[in-house]
């Protein structure tokens, strides 16, 4: 028996996908949310709103997580160096920043948790997995490689771009409000607030518009030797850079 499952991060694309699946009454048995524990508050708000909507339709909602808390893996987990020449110190502790140059250990944890969920609850059933990738993100589409799991991309089939998805969510009464700041007005992607993939403009906007999250980033950087965005670009160094840029912008505006 085929099961239809949607993976939803509650960013604009996957949320638009689930909303339209519901609107068009497409088959849907379960919605899965993987919680890193490092999401923006508005993500959890939208999660709770969706849980109520799914409950009304008697559709299962499951919240998954990694075996260890994100901060344990970030700071404490013993990690063996690969092909290390240093036999005296073969282990370090914590993966540190997640994202950046292919070091996306958080994503690996998510994929592992989802597969374990399928094996536990649907051991003898085929699964159609709805994936929220927009039509203008062709580089993220992957061929089916897992036995018993068929990936399908509804947003691609519908011809919905990332901007279409955002507009669709807004038109249906959903947003990503953080104390009066709409996240998609200051961020390209509403991923984990500590994701190393955030570009410098996004980080500057966090510093300016989302000071609570900036303070959290400062706290993480204080415990990590490697600078968040590479040499000379630790959270603290970026803060000084952003201060100078803002001051120069003010001076330029006064002329």
N, C-alpha and C positions, 0 to 999 in steps of 0.2 A: 504493500500500500504506500502511495506517495504522500509525503508530508511536505508542506509548504512553510518555509521558515524565513523570516526577514531579520537580517542583522542590522541593528539601528544604533548609531552612536549619538543620535539626537543633534547632529549638525544638520545644516540645511538640506543636503542632498538625501541622506538616508531618511530624514524625517519627511521630506516631500514624497519620497517613494512610498513610505508606509501609509501616509495620508491618502495618496491617490489609489493605492491598492484597496484601502477601505472604501473609498468613494466609489470605485468601480466594482466593488464586491468580488474581487479576485480571490481565489482560494488562499487562505492564510490560517495556519494552525498555531503559529507561535511567533512572537517577536523576542529577539535576544538582544540584551544590552550588556556589553562588557564594561565594568566599572574599574577604571584604573585607581580610583581614589584621589585623582589629581585633576578632576574636571572642574570647569567653571560652575558656579552655583546655578546659573540659568540652565545648564544642561540637566541638572538634577530636577529643576522645576519642570522642565519639559518632559522629563521621564515620568514624574508623578502625574502630570496631566494626561500623558498617553496611557499610563496604567489604568486610570479611571475609564478612559475611552474604550480600551480593550476589554476591561471587565464587563462593561455594558454589553459588549458583543460576544462575551464568553470566549475570548481568544486568550490563549495562554501567554503570559509574560514571564520571562526568566532573566534574572540578573546574575551574570557570571563575574568571577574575579580570579586572579592568579592565586596560586597556593600561598605565596608570600605577599605581604603588603609591598606596594611600590617603593616605599622608603627603605624597607629592609633590603630589597634588591639593589637599590641605588647606593646604599652606604655600607651595608653589613655583610651581605652574602659573599662567602669565599669564592673567588674566581681564579681558576688556573690559567696562567698565561699560555697562549698557544705557541708551540714550538719555541718556548723560552730558552735562551742560552744561559740565563741566570739560574743555575741549579740551587743556589743558596737561598734565593727568595722566589720560588715558583708560583706563589699565590699572592693575589692582592684582594682587597675587600671592596665590594660594591662595583656595579657597572658604571656608576657616575651618571652623566647626562644621557638621556634617551633621545635618539634622533640623530641628525647630522649625517656623517659619512657612513651610512649603512648600519650604524650601531642602534638598531631599533629593537632593543630587547623587550620593550613593552608590547610591540606588535607581535612578537613571537609568543609572548605569554597569552595574548588574546587569541591567536589562532589555535594554540594548544588547548586552551580552555574550551573553545567552541567545539573542537573535534572530540574532546573527552565527553562533552555534553551529548553530542550525537551518539557516540558509542554507548553511553550509559542508558539513554532514554529511547533511542531508535536503533537498536542493534541489528535488526533484521528488516529495516525499511529503507527505501530510497528517499532521498531528500532533494527537493528543489529549493535552493538557497537564493533568495532575492538579495542582490547586492546593489547598494546605492551609489553607483558611479555614473556621473553625468555624461552626456554625449560628447562634450568638449574635453573629456579626459581620456582619450583612447589609450594612452600609455599605461593606464592603471588596470585595464581589462586583462584578465588572465584566462588561459584555457583551462578547462576542467581537468584536474589532475588527481582528484581524490575519488576513490571507488565509492559509489553509492551517493555521491553528492554532485548535483548538477547545478552549476552556477548560472544564474540568469540576470540580465541587466535591464530592468523595466524602464529606467530613465533613458537608456539608449534607444530602446524600442519606441518610446514616446517622443524622442527627439528633444528631450529637455536638457538645456544647458544649466550650468551652475547658477547663473543669474535667474533663469526660469524657476529653478528650485527655490531660491530665496524669495522671489516674488510670490510663488505659490504658497509658501508657508505664511508670509505676511498676510496674504489675502484670506487665508483661512484662520487668522487670529492667533498665530504663533509668533514669538519673538525671542530674542536673547538679551533681555534687559538685565544690566548689572548696575543697580543703584542709579538708574537714569541714563546709563550709557548702553547703547545698542552695540553688541560685540561686533557684528558684521559691518559696522560703520568705522571700526578702528582696527579690525583684524581681517586678514584674507581667509583664514580658516580658524574655526573654533575647536581646535584640538586641545589636548592637555595644556594647562597654563604654563607648564614648565618645559614644553617641548623645545628641544634644541633646534628644530627646523624653522622656528619663527625667524623671520627676517628682521633686519635692524629697524625698519620702519614700524613693524608690528611691536617690537620691544620698546621703541620710543613711545608709541601710543599707550602701551601698558604703563610705562613710567608716568606719563602725563595724565591719562584718563582713568587708570585702574591701579591707584597707589597701593591698595591692599595686596593685590597680587604681586606688585613689584617688591613689596617688603618680603613676601614669601620667597621670591626669587633670590633676594639678598641672603635670606636665611640658608637656602640651598647652597649658594655659591660660597658662603662662609665655611662650608664643610667639604667642599670639592676643590682640589688643587687645580684641575684643568679649567681654564676660562670658558665660559658658556659658548662663545662664538669664535674661539680661537685666540691665538697670541695677541695680547694687547686689548682683548675684548671680553674681559670678565664682566660680570654684572656690575661690579663697583666701577670699573673703568668706563663702561658704557654710561653709567649714571653721570659721571663727570663730563663725558662727551655730550650727552643730551642737555645737561645744564648749560654748557657753553653754547650749543646750537640755539637753544631757546633764548638765551641772553642776546646773542647776535641777531636773532630774528626780531627781538623787541627793539634793539637799536636801529635795525634797518627800517622798522615800521615807524620810528620816530622822526626819520629824515623827511 
